[in-house]
Amino acid sequence: MGHDVALMPKLRSTQTVIAETRGLLAQTRYRIAACRRLLNPSWRIGGASDRRAPRRAKESALLHIERWNGHGADPLAAEYIITYGSSNGGSGTVLLSKQSGLLALREFLEGIGLAPEKVTAACQVLAEAPRHRIADVRLTQAARHRLRL
């Protein structure tokens, strides 16, 4: 019992470091995606991956949403990073947006034509977890044009 009490500060410290590291990882992914879009216009087209041809508009991909402020942040006020593309650890993904707050995220997801049930599910998951993936997302031509993809 005495060992459990002595380990609690170390456990809290470890959990804090993990949360901070996840936040730094999300910031790094955002910065990489932002740099790719700004420095090389071809990254706007399907991630400019040299391993396969760019995605066509009718193909589906993963929509990645990460809470930038980490695991302990208030979901209603947190920053969210939304990327679209493959599941290869960021290779072939395109930064779509950065939204402040869960309500702004909901509006963005609805604005790109995501099904209402997927939007609701994503918001519910992100209220509890720092990241969420939505499979088989197809961006319409209008959404691609609005996002300048």
C-alpha positions, -999 to +999 in steps of 0.1 A: +000+000+000+029+024+008+044+018-026+011+027-044+010+061-026+047+067-034+041+059-072+012+083-076+033+115-083+054+096-108+022+083-125+008+118-127+041+131-140+042+104-167+006+112-178+014+149-180+045+141-202+024+118-224-003+145-229+024+172-237+041+149-261+008+142-279+002+179-282+037+185-296+031+157-321-002+173-333+016+207-336+043+191-356+019+173-380+000+206-385+033+225-392+045+199-417+011+199-435+010+237-435+046+240-449+038+214-476+008+234-488+026+268-487+059+258-502+049+233-529+015+238-546+015+202-558+010+191-522-025+205-525-033+177-550-036+144-531-005+150-510+020+148-539+030+114-529+056+099-553+045+063-544+012+064-563-008+087-585-029+115-570-063+107-558-093+113-581-123+132-568-145+101-566-121+081-544-125+081-507-099+086-480-095+090-443-104+123-425-081+128-395-092+151-367-068+159-338-073+181-308-042+203-309-043+213-273-039+177-262-058+152-241-067+174-211-080+204-230-116+216-229-132+202-261-155+232-265-125+256-267-098+234-281-081+238-315-087+210-340-066+201-370-084+184-399-064+165-425-075+144-454-057+115-470-040+082-464-033+064-432+005+062-438+016+083-408+009+116-425+024+107-459+000+117-486-023+137-463-035+173-470-042+199-443-078+209-448-084+233-419-077+243-383-108+251-363-113+267-328-139+249-307-162+219-312-190+240-326-167+255-353-155+220-361-191+208-364-198+236-389-167+228-409-175+191-412-211+199-422-198+224-447-176+198-465-207+176-469-200+150-443-231+129-434-249+143-403-245+110-384-207+110-390-205+147-378-224+138-346-203+107-340-171+126-345-181+154-321-191+128-294-157+110-298-137+142-297-155+153-266-137+124-249-106+115-270-079+137-285-081+122-320-106+106-344-106+091-379-135+090-403-131+063-430-145+065-466-148+103-468-154+116-503-150+154-508-174+168-534-160+189-562-176+220-546-159+212-512-125+207-530-130+240-548-139+259-516-108+243-498-086+252-529-076+215-534 
